[in-house]
Amino acid sequence: FYTFTTPNGYKVAIMLEELGLPYQVHVVDIRKDEQFKLEFLKISPNNKIPAIVDSDGPDGKPISVFESAAILIYLAQKTKSPLLPAGPREFTKVMEWAFFQMASVGPMFGQMFHFAMVAKEKIPYAVDRYTNETKRILRVMDKQLSDSTHLAGTNYSIADILTYPWVVTISNYMFKDMSSWPNVERDRKSTRLN
Protein backbone atom coordinates (compact mmCIF):
# COMPACT_ATOMS: atom_id res chain seq x y z
CA PHE A 1 0.00 0.00 0.00
CA TYR A 2 1.69 3.19 -1.25
CA THR A 3 0.30 6.21 0.52
CA PHE A 4 0.70 9.49 2.35
CA THR A 5 -1.36 11.32 4.98
CA THR A 6 -4.03 12.74 2.69
CA PRO A 7 -7.77 12.11 2.39
CA ASN A 8 -7.16 9.94 -0.67
CA GLY A 9 -4.59 7.88 1.19
CA TYR A 10 -6.92 7.41 4.15
CA LYS A 11 -9.64 5.96 1.89
CA VAL A 12 -7.57 2.90 1.06
CA ALA A 13 -6.31 2.50 4.64
CA ILE A 14 -9.93 2.46 5.85
CA MET A 15 -10.90 -0.08 3.20
CA LEU A 16 -8.00 -2.39 4.00
CA GLU A 17 -8.91 -2.25 7.69
CA GLU A 18 -12.62 -2.80 7.00
CA LEU A 19 -11.79 -5.90 4.95
CA GLY A 20 -9.23 -7.15 7.46
CA LEU A 21 -6.65 -7.61 4.71
CA PRO A 22 -2.97 -7.72 5.60
CA TYR A 23 -0.88 -4.97 4.03
CA GLN A 24 2.48 -3.29 4.21
CA VAL A 25 2.63 0.51 4.12
CA HIS A 26 5.12 2.28 1.85
CA VAL A 27 5.13 6.01 2.59
CA VAL A 28 5.43 8.14 -0.54
CA ASP A 29 6.34 11.58 0.79
CA ILE A 30 4.69 13.94 -1.66
CA ARG A 31 6.30 16.91 0.12
CA LYS A 32 9.65 15.55 -1.12
CA ASP A 33 8.34 14.73 -4.63
CA GLU A 34 8.77 10.98 -4.07
CA GLN A 35 5.70 10.39 -6.23
CA PHE A 36 7.86 11.24 -9.26
CA LYS A 37 10.39 8.47 -8.64
CA LEU A 38 10.57 5.97 -11.48
CA GLU A 39 9.79 2.96 -9.28
CA PHE A 40 6.59 4.61 -8.06
CA LEU A 41 5.56 5.73 -11.56
CA LYS A 42 5.61 2.08 -12.62
CA ILE A 43 2.83 1.50 -10.07
CA SER A 44 0.99 4.81 -10.39
CA PRO A 45 1.63 6.40 -13.80
CA ASN A 46 -0.32 9.53 -12.81
CA ASN A 47 2.23 10.14 -10.00
CA LYS A 48 -0.49 10.26 -7.34
CA ILE A 49 -1.06 8.34 -4.14
CA PRO A 50 -2.63 6.00 -3.19
CA ALA A 51 -1.68 2.88 -5.11
CA ILE A 52 -1.49 -0.77 -4.25
CA VAL A 53 0.34 -3.81 -5.49
CA ASP A 54 -1.57 -7.03 -4.85
CA SER A 55 0.93 -9.88 -4.99
CA ASP A 56 -2.01 -12.28 -5.45
CA GLY A 57 -3.79 -10.68 -8.40
CA PRO A 58 -6.84 -12.11 -10.16
CA ASP A 59 -4.73 -14.46 -12.31
CA GLY A 60 -2.36 -15.35 -9.49
CA LYS A 61 0.18 -12.78 -10.68
CA PRO A 62 0.88 -9.40 -9.02
CA ILE A 63 -1.27 -6.49 -10.11
CA SER A 64 -0.87 -2.80 -9.38
CA VAL A 65 -3.91 -0.55 -9.04
CA PHE A 66 -3.93 3.24 -8.80
CA GLU A 67 -6.74 5.79 -8.18
CA SER A 68 -8.53 5.44 -4.85
CA ALA A 69 -11.97 4.47 -6.21
CA ALA A 70 -10.46 1.88 -8.55
CA ILE A 71 -8.57 0.42 -5.58
CA LEU A 72 -11.70 0.23 -3.41
CA ILE A 73 -13.71 -1.37 -6.23
CA TYR A 74 -10.91 -3.85 -6.91
CA LEU A 75 -10.59 -4.82 -3.25
CA ALA A 76 -14.37 -5.10 -2.77
CA GLN A 77 -14.73 -7.29 -5.84
CA LYS A 78 -11.74 -9.43 -4.90
CA THR A 79 -13.16 -10.12 -1.44
CA LYS A 80 -16.83 -10.17 -2.53
CA SER A 81 -17.46 -7.56 0.15
CA PRO A 82 -20.95 -6.20 0.81
CA LEU A 83 -19.29 -2.76 0.76
CA LEU A 84 -19.87 -3.06 -3.00
CA PRO A 85 -23.28 -4.75 -3.36
CA ALA A 86 -23.83 -7.27 -6.14
CA GLY A 87 -27.47 -6.42 -6.85
CA PRO A 88 -27.77 -4.14 -9.91
CA ARG A 89 -29.92 -1.48 -8.23
CA GLU A 90 -27.74 -1.28 -5.10
CA PHE A 91 -24.51 -1.49 -7.12
CA THR A 92 -25.66 1.39 -9.33
CA LYS A 93 -26.56 3.57 -6.33
CA VAL A 94 -23.13 2.96 -4.76
CA MET A 95 -21.43 3.75 -8.08
CA GLU A 96 -23.37 7.01 -8.42
CA TRP A 97 -22.16 8.24 -5.04
CA ALA A 98 -18.65 6.87 -5.58
CA PHE A 99 -18.38 8.80 -8.84
CA PHE A 100 -19.93 11.85 -7.16
CA GLN A 101 -17.06 11.73 -4.68
CA MET A 102 -14.42 11.30 -7.37
CA ALA A 103 -15.83 13.98 -9.69
CA SER A 104 -17.07 16.53 -7.16
CA VAL A 105 -16.16 16.03 -3.51
CA GLY A 106 -12.45 15.30 -3.85
CA PRO A 107 -11.60 17.81 -6.58
CA MET A 108 -13.64 20.71 -5.19
CA PHE A 109 -12.82 20.16 -1.51
CA GLY A 110 -9.17 19.73 -2.46
CA GLN A 111 -9.07 22.95 -4.48
CA MET A 112 -10.84 24.85 -1.72
CA PHE A 113 -8.35 23.57 0.83
CA HIS A 114 -5.41 24.40 -1.44
CA PHE A 115 -6.46 27.96 -2.29
CA ALA A 116 -7.71 28.81 1.20
CA MET A 117 -5.04 27.11 3.32
CA VAL A 118 -1.92 26.23 1.30
CA ALA A 119 -1.47 28.55 -1.66
CA LYS A 120 1.34 31.05 -1.22
CA GLU A 121 -0.67 33.66 -3.07
CA LYS A 122 -4.24 34.18 -1.89
CA ILE A 123 -6.54 34.57 -4.88
CA PRO A 124 -9.94 35.71 -3.58
CA TYR A 125 -11.79 34.58 -6.71
CA ALA A 126 -10.40 31.02 -6.40
CA VAL A 127 -11.12 30.85 -2.67
CA ASP A 128 -14.71 32.06 -3.20
CA ARG A 129 -15.33 29.81 -6.18
CA TYR A 130 -14.16 26.59 -4.51
CA THR A 131 -15.68 27.47 -1.14
CA ASN A 132 -19.07 28.10 -2.75
CA GLU A 133 -18.86 24.89 -4.76
CA THR A 134 -17.87 22.93 -1.64
CA LYS A 135 -20.90 24.35 0.19
CA ARG A 136 -23.14 23.36 -2.74
CA ILE A 137 -21.76 19.81 -2.68
CA LEU A 138 -22.31 19.63 1.07
CA ARG A 139 -25.94 20.65 0.48
CA VAL A 140 -26.34 17.82 -2.05
CA MET A 141 -24.91 15.34 0.45
CA ASP A 142 -26.98 16.77 3.29
CA LYS A 143 -30.19 16.35 1.27
CA GLN A 144 -29.28 12.75 0.42
CA LEU A 145 -28.49 11.97 4.05
CA SER A 146 -31.79 13.50 5.21
CA ASP A 147 -33.56 10.47 3.76
CA SER A 148 -30.95 7.74 4.25
CA THR A 149 -28.46 6.48 6.78
CA HIS A 150 -25.58 6.41 4.29
CA LEU A 151 -24.86 8.08 0.97
CA ALA A 152 -26.03 5.16 -1.16
CA GLY A 153 -28.94 4.21 1.07
CA THR A 154 -29.26 2.21 4.24
CA ASN A 155 -26.05 0.19 3.90
CA TYR A 156 -22.52 1.40 4.58
CA SER A 157 -20.51 1.14 1.36
CA ILE A 158 -17.40 2.23 -0.50
CA ALA A 159 -19.26 5.48 -1.29
CA ASP A 160 -19.08 6.36 2.42
CA ILE A 161 -15.45 5.28 2.71
CA LEU A 162 -14.48 7.40 -0.31
CA THR A 163 -16.23 10.51 1.02
CA TYR A 164 -15.56 10.35 4.76
CA PRO A 165 -11.88 11.47 4.77
CA TRP A 166 -12.72 14.58 2.75
CA VAL A 167 -15.60 15.54 5.06
CA VAL A 168 -13.36 15.08 8.10
CA THR A 169 -10.61 17.16 6.51
CA ILE A 170 -12.82 20.12 5.69
CA SER A 171 -14.63 19.97 9.02
CA ASN A 172 -11.30 19.95 10.86
CA TYR A 173 -9.66 22.74 8.86
CA MET A 174 -12.26 24.82 7.06
CA PHE A 175 -15.78 24.45 8.43
CA LYS A 176 -15.46 23.76 12.12
CA ASP A 177 -19.16 24.62 12.43
CA MET A 178 -21.00 22.07 10.26
CA SER A 179 -24.46 23.09 11.51
CA SER A 180 -25.45 24.23 8.01
CA TRP A 181 -25.22 20.56 6.98
CA PRO A 182 -26.67 18.73 10.00
CA ASN A 183 -27.11 15.39 8.24
CA VAL A 184 -23.53 15.38 6.98
CA GLU A 185 -22.37 16.23 10.49
CA ARG A 186 -24.57 13.50 12.00
CA ASP A 187 -23.11 10.97 9.55
CA ARG A 188 -19.55 12.15 10.24
CA LYS A 189 -20.01 11.80 14.00
CA SER A 190 -21.96 8.55 13.95
CA THR A 191 -19.96 6.62 11.40
CA ARG A 192 -18.18 3.56 12.63
CA LEU A 193 -14.99 5.10 11.24
CA ASN A 194 -14.64 7.42 14.24
C-alpha positions as CSV (number, residue, x, y, z in Angstrom):
1,F,0.0,0.0,0.0
2,Y,1.7,3.2,-1.3
3,T,0.3,6.2,0.5
4,F,0.7,9.5,2.3
5,T,-1.4,11.3,5.0
6,T,-4.0,12.7,2.7
7,P,-7.8,12.1,2.4
8,N,-7.2,9.9,-0.7
9,G,-4.6,7.9,1.2
10,Y,-6.9,7.4,4.1
11,K,-9.6,6.0,1.9
12,V,-7.6,2.9,1.1
13,A,-6.3,2.5,4.6
14,I,-9.9,2.5,5.9
15,M,-10.9,-0.1,3.2
16,L,-8.0,-2.4,4.0
17,E,-8.9,-2.2,7.7
18,E,-12.6,-2.8,7.0
19,L,-11.8,-5.9,5.0
20,G,-9.2,-7.2,7.5
21,L,-6.7,-7.6,4.7
22,P,-3.0,-7.7,5.6
23,Y,-0.9,-5.0,4.0
24,Q,2.5,-3.3,4.2
25,V,2.6,0.5,4.1
26,H,5.1,2.3,1.9
27,V,5.1,6.0,2.6
28,V,5.4,8.1,-0.5
29,D,6.3,11.6,0.8
30,I,4.7,13.9,-1.7
31,R,6.3,16.9,0.1
32,K,9.6,15.6,-1.1
33,D,8.3,14.7,-4.6
34,E,8.8,11.0,-4.1
35,Q,5.7,10.4,-6.2
36,F,7.9,11.2,-9.3
37,K,10.4,8.5,-8.6
38,L,10.6,6.0,-11.5
39,E,9.8,3.0,-9.3
40,F,6.6,4.6,-8.1
41,L,5.6,5.7,-11.6
42,K,5.6,2.1,-12.6
43,I,2.8,1.5,-10.1
44,S,1.0,4.8,-10.4
45,P,1.6,6.4,-13.8
46,N,-0.3,9.5,-12.8
47,N,2.2,10.1,-10.0
48,K,-0.5,10.3,-7.3
49,I,-1.1,8.3,-4.1
50,P,-2.6,6.0,-3.2
51,A,-1.7,2.9,-5.1
52,I,-1.5,-0.8,-4.2
53,V,0.3,-3.8,-5.5
54,D,-1.6,-7.0,-4.9
55,S,0.9,-9.9,-5.0
56,D,-2.0,-12.3,-5.4
57,G,-3.8,-10.7,-8.4
58,P,-6.8,-12.1,-10.2
59,D,-4.7,-14.5,-12.3
60,G,-2.4,-15.3,-9.5
61,K,0.2,-12.8,-10.7
62,P,0.9,-9.4,-9.0
63,I,-1.3,-6.5,-10.1
64,S,-0.9,-2.8,-9.4
65,V,-3.9,-0.5,-9.0
66,F,-3.9,3.2,-8.8
67,E,-6.7,5.8,-8.2
68,S,-8.5,5.4,-4.9
69,A,-12.0,4.5,-6.2
70,A,-10.5,1.9,-8.5
71,I,-8.6,0.4,-5.6
72,L,-11.7,0.2,-3.4
73,I,-13.7,-1.4,-6.2
74,Y,-10.9,-3.9,-6.9
75,L,-10.6,-4.8,-3.2
76,A,-14.4,-5.1,-2.8
77,Q,-14.7,-7.3,-5.8
78,K,-11.7,-9.4,-4.9
79,T,-13.2,-10.1,-1.4
80,K,-16.8,-10.2,-2.5
81,S,-17.5,-7.6,0.1
82,P,-21.0,-6.2,0.8
83,L,-19.3,-2.8,0.8
84,L,-19.9,-3.1,-3.0
85,P,-23.3,-4.8,-3.4
86,A,-23.8,-7.3,-6.1
87,G,-27.5,-6.4,-6.9
88,P,-27.8,-4.1,-9.9
89,R,-29.9,-1.5,-8.2
90,E,-27.7,-1.3,-5.1
91,F,-24.5,-1.5,-7.1
92,T,-25.7,1.4,-9.3
93,K,-26.6,3.6,-6.3
94,V,-23.1,3.0,-4.8
95,M,-21.4,3.7,-8.1
96,E,-23.4,7.0,-8.4
97,W,-22.2,8.2,-5.0
98,A,-18.6,6.9,-5.6
99,F,-18.4,8.8,-8.8
100,F,-19.9,11.9,-7.2
101,Q,-17.1,11.7,-4.7
102,M,-14.4,11.3,-7.4
103,A,-15.8,14.0,-9.7
104,S,-17.1,16.5,-7.2
105,V,-16.2,16.0,-3.5
106,G,-12.5,15.3,-3.9
107,P,-11.6,17.8,-6.6
108,M,-13.6,20.7,-5.2
109,F,-12.8,20.2,-1.5
110,G,-9.2,19.7,-2.5
111,Q,-9.1,23.0,-4.5
112,M,-10.8,24.9,-1.7
113,F,-8.3,23.6,0.8
114,H,-5.4,24.4,-1.4
115,F,-6.5,28.0,-2.3
116,A,-7.7,28.8,1.2
117,M,-5.0,27.1,3.3
118,V,-1.9,26.2,1.3
119,A,-1.5,28.6,-1.7
120,K,1.3,31.1,-1.2
121,E,-0.7,33.7,-3.1
122,K,-4.2,34.2,-1.9
123,I,-6.5,34.6,-4.9
124,P,-9.9,35.7,-3.6
125,Y,-11.8,34.6,-6.7
126,A,-10.4,31.0,-6.4
127,V,-11.1,30.9,-2.7
128,D,-14.7,32.1,-3.2
129,R,-15.3,29.8,-6.2
130,Y,-14.2,26.6,-4.5
131,T,-15.7,27.5,-1.1
132,N,-19.1,28.1,-2.7
133,E,-18.9,24.9,-4.8
134,T,-17.9,22.9,-1.6
135,K,-20.9,24.4,0.2
136,R,-23.1,23.4,-2.7
137,I,-21.8,19.8,-2.7
138,L,-22.3,19.6,1.1
139,R,-25.9,20.7,0.5
140,V,-26.3,17.8,-2.0
141,M,-24.9,15.3,0.4
142,D,-27.0,16.8,3.3
143,K,-30.2,16.3,1.3
144,Q,-29.3,12.7,0.4
145,L,-28.5,12.0,4.0
146,S,-31.8,13.5,5.2
147,D,-33.6,10.5,3.8
148,S,-31.0,7.7,4.2
149,T,-28.5,6.5,6.8
150,H,-25.6,6.4,4.3
151,L,-24.9,8.1,1.0
152,A,-26.0,5.2,-1.2
153,G,-28.9,4.2,1.1
154,T,-29.3,2.2,4.2
155,N,-26.1,0.2,3.9
156,Y,-22.5,1.4,4.6
157,S,-20.5,1.1,1.4
158,I,-17.4,2.2,-0.5
159,A,-19.3,5.5,-1.3
160,D,-19.1,6.4,2.4
161,I,-15.4,5.3,2.7
162,L,-14.5,7.4,-0.3
163,T,-16.2,10.5,1.0
164,Y,-15.6,10.3,4.8
165,P,-11.9,11.5,4.8
166,W,-12.7,14.6,2.7
167,V,-15.6,15.5,5.1
168,V,-13.4,15.1,8.1
169,T,-10.6,17.2,6.5
170,I,-12.8,20.1,5.7
171,S,-14.6,20.0,9.0
172,N,-11.3,20.0,10.9
173,Y,-9.7,22.7,8.9
174,M,-12.3,24.8,7.1
175,F,-15.8,24.5,8.4
176,K,-15.5,23.8,12.1
177,D,-19.2,24.6,12.4
178,M,-21.0,22.1,10.3
179,S,-24.5,23.1,11.5
180,S,-25.5,24.2,8.0
181,W,-25.2,20.6,7.0
182,P,-26.7,18.7,10.0
183,N,-27.1,15.4,8.2
184,V,-23.5,15.4,7.0
185,E,-22.4,16.2,10.5
186,R,-24.6,13.5,12.0
187,D,-23.1,11.0,9.5
188,R,-19.6,12.1,10.2
189,K,-20.0,11.8,14.0
190,S,-22.0,8.5,13.9
191,T,-20.0,6.6,11.4
192,R,-18.2,3.6,12.6
193,L,-15.0,5.1,11.2
194,N,-14.6,7.4,14.2
